Amino acid sequence: MSDETTPEGDYTESGVPSFDFVRDRIENRFATALGSTELAGETPEAAEFEEKLADRDRAARDKLEEIRRSMRGE
């Protein structure tokens, strides 16, 4: 199965991709996803989301402490 559109060495003669070819594809996709995630974290929308998440977490901790105090009879 050797034609001009198939890169030399990436596939066996029966058309099965080589381990190195598959590994390189996976590594490239992982690197792209990681880079996209890092870039998305640097946007104003991401910063606003992180701030809202921190506010929600603070409110949840405060409410939990309020419930604990009420259960102790304070």
Residue, then its C-alpha position, 0 to 999 in steps of 0.5 A: m500500500s505504498d502510494e504518494t499520499t502515504p508518508e514513508g515509514d508511517y504505515t506498514e504495507s498493510g496500511v497499519p500506522s506505526f507506533d511512532f506515528v501514533r505516538d507523535r499524533i497523540e503528543n501533538r494533540f496533547a500539546t495543542a490541547l494544553g496550549s489552548t487551555e493555557l491561552a484560555g486561562e489568560t483571557p478576561e473571561a477566564a479571570e472573571f470566571e475565576e473571581k466568581l468561582a472564588d466568591r462562590d467558594r467563600a460564600a459556601r464556606d461562610k454558610l457552612e460555618e454559619i450552619r455549624r455555629s447554629m448546630r453548636g448553639e452559638 
